[in-house]
């Protein structure tokens, strides 16, 4: 019987929190993957999200340029190309469940933004 191996995420230091643009996105290259990072203001403070920068419909690395908003109370990013909405929590496309974005854990450590891959 083989023992299961749990793979721990590797945290990558990205930038200072002050480098993020509130209610907008920035792009980071992590292990040769482009990741879009968003800092959204909410009633409870600032929430951070990280998703793949690859638009699966438009076939381009552009998601960090999308417009943030909400659909049915859920934070989303609208693709700048064809305007599909993707959940920032799950990566699922609102209009087409056959496509989605990868979602990454993101945290603040001593004022630094870190993303886990």
PEHUSUL-V119794 format. One record per backbone hydrogen bond with DSSP energy under -1.0 kcal/mol. NH is the residue of the N-H (numbers start at 0). CO is the residue of the C=O. Records with the same first field share a line. If there is no record, write none. Layout:
# PEHUSUL-V119794
NH = CO  CO
This chain:
# PEHUSUL-V119794
11 = 114
13 = 112
16 = 110
18 = 15
19 = 16
22 = 38
23 = 20
25 = 36
27 = 34
29 = 32
32 = 29
34 = 27
35 = 50
36 = 25
37 = 48
38 = 23
39 = 46
41 = 44
44 = 41
46 = 39
48 = 37
50 = 35
51 = 101
52 = 33
54 = 59
58 = 54
61 = 52  59
62 = 52
64 = 61
65 = 62
66 = 77
68 = 75
70 = 73
73 = 70
75 = 68
76 = 85
77 = 66
78 = 83
82 = 78
85 = 76
86 = 91
87 = 74
90 = 86
92 = 98
93 = 84
98 = 95
100 = 90
103 = 49
106 = 113
108 = 111
111 = 108
112 = 14
113 = 106
114 = 11
115 = 104
116 = 9
